[in-house]
Amino acid sequence: MKNNLKATKRETKTSKDLKVLREKGLIPAILYGGKSPNLMLSIEEKSLTNVFNSETFLSRIINIDIDGKTEKVLPREMSYHIISDKPIHIDFMRVVKGSNIILEVPVIFKNNSESPGLKRGGVLNIVRRKVELKCDAENIPENLVVDLTGLDIGASVKISSIKLPPNAKPTITDRDFVVATVAPPTIVKEPEKPAEGEVVEGAEGEAAAEGTEVAPTKEGEASKKDDKAKDQPGDKKQAEEKKSSEKKEKK
């Protein structure tokens, strides 16, 4: 069963002992809490895989069999190898009847297809994936459920709208905090493609390159007029007559 584990007491004293333990496929652990003394334990890694590979691992009560004696425990912390990301140590706390405990409980969302806002392209904006609760040690919820049925764009889900187990309260008590919202769609609209033949900004240069006639500039017109004037035969004749008369006067 997923919520059952087997463990054995260990007598490791040095880091070298712990290394040898891990090489054998065992994970060191410690059990504390209550009036009983702390126990150093070792657990088979393969038996733990199905249990810890879940978001609810740190909020799930587990029955742990220690050399034939069963205790209810709650995983409180897990350390991982910096490279392989495999678990290398676990802290378990005894669940003592009648005691209160503070822990983070995962939030799950259901009935997404029944939300009008999400159907119209809205986005579920999750503000809190976990909520910290104070609750009875023997009555810990595995998760908190948010029903999205009927939520439209602009709607928000607050902690007061989520059903909590008996005697469970959020640790944040000064406000009715938001857990999630249905936000408007965030779509970037592309510019419309211009119709064929429509003049768009920056297209004049392109038109000229394609052979479209472009009116000459005023400067160009002036230079052409000057060139034309130089080529006029009348002007040439007048210039020659002027030179001839100047020669006669000198004589």
N, C-alpha and C positions, 0 to 999 in steps of 0.2 A: 504493500500500500504506500501511496505517495507521502502520507504524513507520518510514516513510521521509519525510524532509523535504528541501526545497531551500532553500539560503540563499546570500546574496551578501555580500561584504565591504562595509562601509560606512566612510565617512570623516567622519561627523558630529562636530562639535566643540562645538556650543552647544545649549542647550535649544530654541532656535528651530529648529535643524536637525532635532532629534528630533520636534518638533511637525509640521513639514512632512512628515517621513517617515511619521508615523502617519496624516496626512491622505490620504496616497497608499495607505493600506491595508496598510502594512508595520509589523512589530513589531521594535523594536530588541532585540538579544540580544548576549551575550558568551560566548565559549568559552574555558575555561581548563583548567589541569591538565597533567600530564605534563611533558616536557622542551621541548615546542613553545611558542612565544610565545602570549600571549593574542590572540584575534581578535575584533574588533567586527563583528557580523553584522546583517543584516536578513532577516526571513522574512515571506512573505505571510500575512496573518491568516487568509484563507479556507482556505489549505492546512494551517493549524495546528489548525483547529476540531475535526476528527475525532480528532486526537491528544490534545489536552489535555483534552477533554471526557470525562474518565474518572478514576476514583479511583486507577487504577494509573499515571497519567501520571508522577508523580515517582519511580516505581520501575521504569520501563520503559526498556530500552536502545533508543535510536533511531539509525538510520543517517542521518546528515546529509550531504547533498551540497553542498560549498562550492566553487562555480565549477568543478565537474567532479571534485573530489577528495572521496572519501567517508571520513568518520570516525565511529567509534562513540562516542556521547555519552549522558550521562544528565542529564535535566532536574533541577536542584537547587532552583531557586526561581523563582516567577512572581509578578510584581507586577500589580495590577489597578487600574483607574481607580475612584476613590472613588464616582463617581455611576453611570456606565454599566456598571461591573463587567466591562469588557472588559480583556483582557491588554494591558499597556503595556511590559513588559520581561521577558526570560527569561534565566536563567543556565544554561548548559550546562557539564558537566564531562566531559573526555575520559575514556574508559574505557581504562585502561592494563592490558595483560595481566599477570597475576601480582599485581596490587595488591588490597588489601582496602578495602572501603567500608562505611560505616555509614549505614543509611537505614531509613525506616519503610515497612513492607509492609502493605497492607490485608488484613483478615481477612474471608473470605466463609463463609457457612453454607449447607449443603445438606442435603437429606432431612428437611426440617421435618415432612413428613407421616408420617415413620417414627418420630417421637419419641412414645412413649406419654404422656409428661408434657404435651407440647403438645396432643395429642389430647384430653386430659382437662381442657383449659382453662388449662394452665400458660402462663407467659409467658417468652419468651427474653430474659434480661437480659444485654445485651452490655456487658461491663466494658471491653474494649479493642477498638476498631474497627481499630486499627493496632498492629503490634508492631515495635519497633526491633530490627533485626538487623545483625550484622557478618558479611559474606560476601565471596566472591570477586567482583571487579568484572565478570568475564565470566559469572558464574553467579548472577545476581540473580533471585529468584522474583517474578513479577508479583503474586501473592497467596498467602495461607496459607488452606488449606481445613479447615473444621471439619465433620465428619460427625456429625449429630445422631441417627443411627439408634440406637434402643434407650435413649435418655436419658429418664429419668423425672423427676418433680418432686423437686427437692432435689439433682439431679446437677450437678456443676460440670465445666467443661472447663479443664484446666490446660495450660500451654505444653508440658509433657512429653508430652502426648497428641497433639500436632500434629506431623505429619511435616514436617521441615525439609529443604531441599536439602543436598547434601554440603558440608561446610566452612562451613555457616551456623550461627551461634549467636546467641541473644538477648543483648542488651547487659546485661540484668538477670540476674546470675548468682548472687545470694545467696539466691534462693528460687524455688520452682516456682509462679509467679504464675498467677492465675485470668484466663482470657480471657472466659468466659461462664458463666452458670448458667441452669438451668431453675427459675424461681421459681413458687410457688403462685399460683393466680388471685387477683386482688384485686377481689372483687365486694361491693358494699355491699347488704346485705339490707334490703328495704323492710319496714316494720311491717305485720303482717297486718291486713286489714280486718275489723272486728268483725261478728259475725253479726247479722242483723236482729232488733231487739228487745233486744239485749244492752246493758246499761247500761255506759257508759264514763265515765271521769272527765271532769268539765266539762259533762256533759249535763243536769244538773238545771235549770240556767238555761234551757236550750233547751226542756225539757219544760214549764216554767212558761209560757214564751212561747207554746207551742202550745195552751194551755188546760188543761193537766193540773192537777188540784186540788193545792194545796200547803197543808199544815197551818199555821195562823196561829201566830205567835210568842207566847210567854208575855206579852210586853208588850202585844201586840194583844188577847190574851184579857182581860187586866186592865182595859184601857180600855173594852172592850165591857161588862164586868160593871158598871163604874162608871156607864156610860150607862144600862144596864138598870135599875140600882138607882134612879136618879133618876126614871125613868119609872113606878115602882111606885105605884099609888093609895093603898095603906095608909100608906106613908111620908109622903105628902102630908097625909093626914088628921091623923096624929099631930103633924105640925109645926104645923098650924092650931090644934089643941086646946091645944098648949103655949103658943102666943102668947096665946090667950084667957085662960088661967089666970094668966099673968104680968100681964095688964091688971087682972084682978080684985084681985090682991094689992096692986097699986099704989093702987087706990082705997081 
